[in-house]
Structure formats: C-alpha cells, structure tokens
C-alpha cells in the first residue's frame, strides 16, 4: 500500500467555517492515523472573492488547533507550488486542458454571454443552464481562426450524454448517475484560471493525494471528477464525503447562528482543544461512545469508516458541557491567564483575583460566564429577603436573622480569615447551637453575596472580601439606605453620598478619622440624631445603621480615646445604656423607645467587636 497523503485545500475568502474545520481535522486524522502526510494547499482560483486576511486566518486556525501540515506554501515537500495562483502562472492547468482537447475530452468554447443566457431554462421554479455542446462542433480551422483573432474563450469538458457514470465513496458506497445529467463543465475560465473542479483533479493527481475528504454537497460533482480521471488515464483517490452539519433546528449553519466559524466560537469563550474535540464528533463516533479526546487520542482512535451518513447536529449545549470539562482539567496558571481579562472587566477593587479565578474554574462552561458570576465581589446587588428561603436547608428570612445576629460577634472575633479557618469557625458555631451546617452557611452566603447562586460557599467568599470590605458595605448601607432616603432621596443627596465614599476610598488622602468622626455627644446630637428621628417619623422605623452608630458612640466613651467635658466623660464611662439614653439634656429628645435597639448593638460591640455590629446591620 502506498503512503497515505491527504490535503486540506481551503479557499481564502473569509473566516473558517465549522464545516471547513471538520474537513481539515478529518483530513489530518486520516493521514496521521496511518503515519501519512497532511498537505496544505491554498485554492485561490476565485480571485473575485480572494481575501488576504483570510489567508492569515487559515494559518492561525491550523496552528491554534494543532493541525500541523507536513507540506504547504511554507513547507515545500517536492510537490509545490502549493498555491494555485502560482501554479496558474506556470501554465500548468492550461497545458493539461490542452491535453484533454487533443484527446477529444475537452474543447474550446467561444459562446458569448448573450448566447449562454438564451440557454437558460426554468425547471421547478429554479433557473438552470445546460450547455448544448455548440462549440464542440466547430471545425479545427474555425477554432484556430477564433484563437488567432483573440476571441475570448473558455475550455469545457466533453462529457458523455449517454450511459452512466459510477463512482465509489467510502461512506456512501457506489453511486451511479445518468450521464445525461452531466453538464459540459468549464475547466479553464475566460481569465485563464482553472475552475475549482478542474484544478482539484490535476493537483490531487500531481501531489499524489490518496484520500479526498469533503462535504456531501459535493457528491453530485463526483461523477465529473471520475470522468476527468478516466479521460487522463489516472487512478482516482478514495472519496470520503462527510454528512451535512445543521443547527439545533436542523437547518444549515449560518453566520446568524453565531457558531458558524471557528473564530466565532473562540470569541464566545470556547478553547481550541474543546472545539476540535467537539468538531471531531460532528459525524464521527468512537465504537466505545467515548466523548473526550485529546488530538493525540483522536489520531489513534479515528477510523473514517465510522463516519455517519446522517446529518450532524451542532449541539451548543453539548459543546458548552465539553468546554467546561476542558476548563476543569486545565492547569491553573493557563486558566488564570485566559480568565484574567474577564475578571478585570468586573473587579476594580484590590482583591485576590487568583482566588476568584480558582472559585469559578470548575463552575463555568465558557469564559464570558465569569462576569455575571463574580459581579457581587465588586458590589453587593440589591436583593429580596426571600433569597434567605431554602427548602433543603430549612431556612427563611425570619429564621436567618437571629442566626446572623448570634453569629456576627463570633465572626468579628475571628482573626484568621482564611477559608479553612472560617469554615471551622462556622461549623463549630453550628455544632454548638445544635444547627445543621446548611442552616448557618446559607444565610451567611446570602448576606455576603446578595445572590442565590455563587461560585463557592460562604467562607470562600468571606476570605476574598475580607474585613475592610465589610466596613465599606456598612457605610454604603447607612448612606444610601438610611440617610439619603430620609433626606429626600434626591440626585443631589445621592451624588454627595457617592462623593463621601470616593473620598474615603482614595488611598492618597490621609484620613484623620478620629478628628473627622462624630465622636462626642454634642456632635452626635446635632448631626446624626435628627436624621434618626426624621427617619422614624417618615418611615415608621428606626434606621439600623445609624442606631448602631449611637451604640458605637457609647462604647467609644468607654475607651481612653474619648475627649469631652469632665462631667460627660465621667457619666458616659460608667452609666448604663438605659441611663445614657434617658439624658434628655444630652439629646434634646425622648429616646426611651430606642433603648432596646441601642442596647442590642452595644452588647454586640462590647462582646464581639465592631465588625459584628457592621455585619448585623448589613444582614438585616
């Protein structure tokens, strides 16, 4: 048996269609399975559609998919040139066309467009044109005179119009076509370029191609190739016609579908290895129904005799699943390099992006899914308290609130904010209280993310967010959920709130927090308390965040950092929360109703720290 030689012969006219990629892949696999040669040939005879950029696409796609050619325009294996326009310049195709003329298997045709138009017929609502062999009957003298006069011509094949032509396809078997259905196809066009059909036959023979892979839309053209091979006296290669590829609606793939080309798929976040694997299964299947293959494994397993006759459906769901499997198996450094641009589109804060990448790696199917999956790290979205409801964990908003209240002091006291340490802390809390782990984890995850679905659990998210972000979210809550609505919720109020946050987020401004803070009874009474009371009057409830700040003020006076009048200092340092709240001379208002709320927050601060109090507000 002679060495197997296959060729991929694309036309550089645009992006590489999925069908063309499959042809390239099957061509490559057939050759490599038997240790043969894979040849790249550029068929640029259609000069009107030639696109130089498309030539680069061909090379980039073959390189990205691992389909390395043994011979081609950049690798001369002794059968070049490998670009048809370069072969045209040598006069190669014209010489072979003239050989057929000499044999009576082809002839010059001088018919003008007007005459050709007169041959058109309408058959079943479709316009067809069948040439009537008019110029076949020109005398030798007439032909020579026309040529000498420089009259435009084409060269046509002299196809038989009686009998039958049979050819063999490796997939579809023997196929017979009546010769009366064969048109005298053009071999050489009026511009001197060969037609696709003629150039293919000549080049495949001269390059010793043994197997030709193409789509089954070329089945109807195969008898023409068979006739040309017989006319030359050449041995025909083996034909492997692949089934049509359709979309999920069993329609031909189109640009509108968004997955008609290899580059479309890459732009949608698929990786080359997954695309190659998937495309291999569009018409071929392994006897053991295996689905995940590396290119090397495909080379070993591929047998073209297992190619199906039935149309192959491009199942996007399956491709996404397969891509997800490749992402899971990908080494982390490679994954991060590819995922980082998508992460940075969303995350602008100073966070550990690699930890975020690690969370999503096993949870996405294509890279663009990262954006929506991680957006809560940048900012917690508005969410409905119904998200605390989870049937499996037997949670709801009413049950979750006391759990979070109990838990937050524990979190505040937690110094080690790594995932493992946080997980052990939450498990320990659940065990101590007699809760199942999910009864604790679900509310915490909901509180820190504001989303029903997240990449990773509560502790993984908490590790990435950290304590500083918790404070930031507390400030946002107080400003935009309590203060701004109370003031009137105007755009001016909102813009001012944003400006305050931006100032405190600016790393180049040194903040003297103690001097900025409303850290005295007089400051609080004038600047904060009116908003608390107005909020109660306007909405019928006290603002949790601002009430907590009052508890924080009382706790502050218990430290050595407070600085106020002697009487106030002595009283605030030792008096109970209730007694402090009842000092109308301090507050200029009756605050008796607020005592339980302030006491609650004060107890949390004293026992478990400020972060616990922040979190308690944020998780309301």
N, C-alpha and C positions, 0 to 999 in steps of 0.2 A: 504493500500500500504506500502511495506517495505521501509526502509530508503534507499535513493539512495546512492550508493557507486560507484565511478569511480576510474580508475587508470591510471597513466601515467607510462609506462614501457619502458624507453629508454635503448638502448644498449650503453655502454660507449666505443665507437670506434672512436670518433673524435668530431669535432665541432657540435653544434646542428643545424641541417638543418632547414630551414624555415618550411618545412612540419612537422617536429617533434615538432617545437614550436607551430604550429597551433593545432596539436593533443593535446599537453599539455594544451593549452588555452581552447579549446572546452571541453576537459575533465573536467577542472576546472570549467568552466562556467555552465556546465550541473549539476554538483554536487551542486555548491553554489546557483544556481537559485532556487533549491528545498530544500536548507538547508541541503544538504548531505555531505558526506565525500569524500575528494580528497586524493587518496593514491599514494605515490611514491614507485615504485618497480624497482629495478635495475636488468635487464636481461643480465647477463654476462656469459651466457652459451657458447657463441662463444669465447672461450679462446684464439684462434689464433689472433683475432682482438682486444682483450681487451687492453685498454689504460687507465692507472691510471690517467693521466692528464685529460682525457675526463670525468672522474667521477667528478672532481672538476668543470669542465665546466658546467655540468648538474646542480649542486647545485648553482653555481654563477648565471647562467641564470635564474633559477626559482626565486631566491632571487631578482635579478635585475628587473624582470618583475612583481613581486608581486604575483606570483602563489605559495602561501604558502601551503604546503601539511599538511594534518591533521595527516597522518601516513606515516612512512617510516623508512629507516635504522636508522635514528636518532630520531624517534618518534614512539615507539612501541605502537600500539593500540590493541594488543592482537592477531594479526594475523601474527606475524613475524616467522622466519626472513624475511626481505624484500629484501634480495639479493639472487638471485637464486643459486649462487655457494655455499652459506651457507646452502641452502635448500637441495642441492645435497648431501652435507656431511652427512646429517641426514638420507639419504637413502629414502627420501620421494618419489621421482619420480620413482625410481626402484620398490618400493612397489606398487604403483598404476599401473605401467606397468604390473607387475606380476598378479594383479587382473584381468586385461583385458585378459591376457593369460589364466587364469583359466576359464574365460567366453567364450573362443574361439574367442575373439575380437582382439587378437594380438598373435604374435608368434615370436620365436627366428629365426634369420636368420644368417647362418654361411657362406654364399657365399663369396668367396674371390674376390679381385679386378679384376682378370683376367676374372672370370665368369660374373661379373657385366658389364665389358667392352664389352663382347660378346653380351649383350642385347641391346646395343645402336643402334639406327636407325636414318637415315637421312630423315626427313619429311619437305618438302618445303624448303630445304637448311638449316634447323636447326637440330642439333643433339639432340635427346631426348632418354631417357632411361626409360622404363616401366618394373618394376619388374614382373616376371612371377609366383609368389607365389610358387616357387620351394620348399622352406624350410617349407612352410605350411604343406606339405605332409609328413614331417619326422615323424617317429614314436616316441612315448614317450621315448622309450629306446634309440633311436638314439640321441635325444636331450640331454638326461641325460648323455650319453657317451661323447658327444662333450663338455658339460659343465665340466664334471669331468676331461677331458683331457686339460682343459684350452684353448680350441679353441676360438679365437676371435669371437664375435657376435654383432649383433645389434638386437633391438626389433622393429618389424614392426606392424602396424595396419592392421588388416584383413578387408579390405574394400570390400563392396559388388560390384560385377561387372555386376549386372543386376538391372533393375528398375531405379528409380530416387530418388534424394535427394532434398528436398525443404527447404529453409530457408527464414526467413523474415528479411529484412533490413528496418530501419525506414525511410531511404531516398529513396531507390530504390524499395521498396516493396518486394513482393515474387519473389524469384529467384530459378529456378529449373535447375538442372544439371544432365545429364545421369550418372549413376554410373560407366559405362564402362570407363568414363574419369578420374575416381579417381584412383590414384596410391596407393599402399600399403606403405604409408609414414613411414619413420623411426621415432620412438618415443624415443628410447634410443640409443645414438651413441656408437661406439666401445670404447670410452674413459669413458663411464659411465654417461656422461652428457646428459640431455634431449635435444631434439630439441626445437627450439623456439615454434613451433606449439603445441607440447605436454605440455610443461611447462606452456604456457599461459592458456590452458584449465584447468589444475589442479590448478594452482594458483588462477585464477579468481574464480573458484568454492569455494576453501577453504577460500578465502578472502571475499567471498560474494559480488563480483562485480556485479552490476545490469546493467550497461551500458558500452559497449566497443566501444571506438572511434578509428578509424584507417583509413588510406588512402584506396581509392577504388581499389588500386592494389592488395589488399587482398581479394577482392570479390571472386576470383577463388578458394581461400583456404577455404572459409567459409563452404562449404559442408563437408569438412574434420572435421572441428570443430563440426559441427552438428552431424556427425556420432559418434564422441568421446563422446559428451554429452549423446547421446542416449545409447551408449554402457555402460556408467557408470550409467545411470538412473538419470542423473542430469538435473535440469532446466537450459535452455540456457539463457544468458543475452540478453539484447536488443543490436542489432548491429547498429552502426551509421558509415557508410562509407562515407568519405569526398571526394570531387572531386579532381582531379589532379591539381597541381599548375604548370603553364607554364610561360615562359618569354614572352616578348612582341612579339616575333616571333612564339609564340605558341609551343615552344619546352620545353622539361623538363629542370627545373632549374639545372644548373651545377656550379661547382666551377669557371669555366671560366667567368661566368656571373658577378661575383663579389658580388652577393647578395644572394647566396645560403644558408648562415648560419646567425644566429643571430649575432655572433661576427663580421662577415664581415660588417654588417650594422652599428654596433656601431663604428667600426674603420673608417667608412666613414662619421662619424659625425652625425648620427641619435641618437635620445634619446629613451630610452627604452619605455616610455609611447606611443610615436608615433608608434613605431614598433608594439607594442601589439595591438593598435587600428587598424592599417593597416592590420595586420595578421588576426584579427577577421573578417574582411570584405573579406577575400580570400575564398569565398564560402558561406558566410552568409550575409544577409542584413536585416536591420530593416524594418518593414512594412511601416514606415513613411519616408524611404530613408535617414534617418539621418546618418551622417558620422563621427562626432567627439564624441567619448565616453571616459570617464574615465573607469578604470577597474571596479569600483563600479557600474557605469551606465551600463556596459556590463553585469554584473551579473544580474541586474534587468531586462534588455531588452532581453537577449539571450533566444531564443527558437530554439532548434535544428531542429524543423520541417521546419524552413525557410532556411535550408542549401540547396544549389543548387546541381543539378546533373551535371551541365555543368562545364567544366574546369575553374579554376580561373586564371586570368592573373595577374602576378606580374608587376604592372604598376609603374615603378620607378618615373615617373613624378608625379603621384598622391601621392606616398609616400613622395617625397620631399615637395610637397604642404602641406601635412598633418603635416610633421615635422616642417615646417615654422610656421604653426598655433600654434603648441605647444610651440615653442620658443617665439612667440609673447605673449602668455598667461603666460609664466614662470615669477616668481618673479625675480627681477633684480639681487639680490645677488646670487641666484642659477645660473642664466645665466652667470654672470660675472665669477664665479668660473670655469665654464666649458669653457668659451670663452677665458679666460686669456692666457692659453698656446699658442693658435693660434695667439693671438695678439702679444705676446712677441717673436714669431718666426720672426715677421716682424719689429716691432718697437723697436729700440735700443735707441732712443733718450729719453730724460727726458720729457715725455708728460703725460697728464692725461689719463691713459688707460681706466678708467671707463667711461669717456666721449666718448671715441672712441667706447667702448662696447655699450653704450647707442645709438649711431648712427646706429650701424649695427643690433641691436637686432630685429628690425621689418623688416629688409631688406634682411636677409639671410634665406635660407631654410635648409642648413647644415653647420656645423661649419667650415669646410675647405674653404668655400667661403669667409671667413673673410680675408684670406691672400691677395688675389688679390684686394679685395675691399678697403683695407686701406693702401696699399703699398706707396701711394703718400705722406702720412704723414711723412714717413721716408725720401723720396726723390722724388721731382717732376720729372716725367719721361719726356723724350723728346716727344714733341707733335707738330702736324701740326696746323698752324694758322686756318686751315679750321674748327677746332673744335669750333671756335667762331661763326660759322654759325648755327643758329637755326631758322627754319621757324616759329615756334609758337611764339617766342619772337621777330621775325623780326630783328635778329642780324646777323652780319658777322664781319670779321676782320677789315674792313675799318670803320664800324660804331662803333665797340667796342673800338678801340684805343682812340679816343677823349673822350669817356665816361670815360675810365680808367684814362686818363690824368686829366680830370676835377675832378674825384672822389678821386684820391690818396691824394691830400692835405687835403681833408676832413677826410680821414682815419688816416692820420698822426696826425691830431689834436685830434683824438678820444682817450680819456684817459680810458674810460670804455670799455674793450674788452670782455665783456660778450655777449653771443648770443643775448639776448633781446635788449641790448643797441646798438649793431652793426646793428641789423635788423631795429631798429627805425631810426638809422642814415642813412642807405641806402634808406629806404622808404622816409625819409624826403628829401634826395637828389633828388630822382626820382620825387617827387611831385614838388619840387622847379624848376626843369628843364623841367617839363612837360613830363617826360618819364613814360612809364608803368613800374611797378616793375621788370618784367622779362627782360626788356631791359637793366637793370642795373645788376640784380642778375646773369644772365647767364655769361656775360663776367667776372665778379668777381670770380665766382665759377671756371670757366675755368682757369683763371690766377693763382689761388692759388692751384689748384689741378693738372692741366695738364691732366685731364681725362674727358671723355664725360659723364660717369656715376659715381656718388659718393654717399656715404652714408650720406645724409644730404646736406643742402644747403650751400651757400657761407658763411654766418655768423657763422654757426656751425663749419665749417672748420677753419675759421679765429680765432675763440675763442681758439681752440685747438692748432693751430700752434703758435699763439702769435707773438709779435713784434720781439723778438730775432731771431726767425726762419726766419723772413723776411730779416733781415740783413745778415744772413748766406747764404740765397739763392742769395742775391745780390752779395756777394763775389764770390760765385761759378760761377755766370754768368760772372763776369769780368775776372776771371782767365781762365775758360775753354772755354768760348765763344768768348772772345776778345783777351786776352793776349797770351794764348797758341797757337791759330791758327796763330796769327801774327808772333810769334817766329819761327814757323815751324811745330808745332803740333807733335813733336817727343815724344817718350815714356819718354825720359828724362825730357822734359818740363812738361808733364802730371804728372809724379811722383813728380817733385818738387812742382807743384801746390797742389797736394794732401798733401804733407808734410807741406806746409804752413797752409793749413786748419786744419790739425790734431793738429798742434802746438797751434793754436788759440782756438781750441775746447777742449784743455787739461785743466781741471779745476784746476790742481795742479801747473800750471805755471802762475805766476803773470805777467800780461802784462802791461807794462808802455806805454799805447797806444799813448800818446802824443809824447813821445820821439821816438817811432817806426814810427809814421806817417810821410808821405812826406808832412810836414806842412810848407813848405817855397817855395818861388818862385824858388830858386836855385835847391832845391831837385826835385821839380816837373819837371823843365826844363830838368834836366839830366836823371831822372829815369822813368818818365811817358810819357812825351810829345813825345819822339822818337817812342814809341810803337803806340801812336795815329796816328802819321803821317805815319808810316810804314803800319799800318792797312788800312789807306785811299789809299795809293799807291797800296797796294796788292789786296784789295777787292773792292775799289771804293766807300767806305762809311766810315764814322767815327764811332768808337765803342761807343755805347751809354753809357755804364757803365763808361768808362774812361773819356769821355767828361763830364759826370755828376760829376766825381771827381774833375774836374777843376773848375766847378761851386761851389762845396763844398769848395775848397781851397779859392776862392774869398770870400765866405760867412764867412769862418773861420777868415779871416783878419778883419772882422767887429766886432769880439768879443774881449774880453780882455785877451784871452789866447794866441794870436799870439805873436811871439817874433822874430823880424828881424831888419835889419838896419833901422835907423830913417827915411830916405827918402822913402824906400819901405813901411814902416809901415804907414806913413802919406798918401802916394799916394793910397795904396790899401784900406785904410779905407774909403776914400771919393770918389774915382773916379768911374765912371760908368763902367759897364761890357765892353762896347764897347771900352772905352779908355784904359782899362787894357789889353784887347786882342790885341790892336794895338801897345803895347810897345815891339817892336822887340828887344830892348836892354835887355828886361827881358827874352824873349822866344827864341831869336836867330832864328826866323822863322816868316813868314807871316801867321797869324792866322785869317785873316779877314773872311774867309769862315766859320769858326767855330762859329762866333759871335752869330748867331740866336740860335743855339743849346745850347751853354753855357748860354745865356740869359734865355732861356726857363727853364732850370734846376735851374738856380739861383733864378728865380721868384718863382718856386715851393718850394725851400728850405726856402726862406725868408717868404713866406706866410704860408706854411703848414708843414714845417719841413722835416728832413732828411728821415724819413720813407716813406713819399710820393714820394720823389725822388727815393729811392730804388725801390719802387713798380712800379714807372713809367718805370724804366729800365727793371725790370723783366717781365713786361707785354707787352713789345714790341713784 
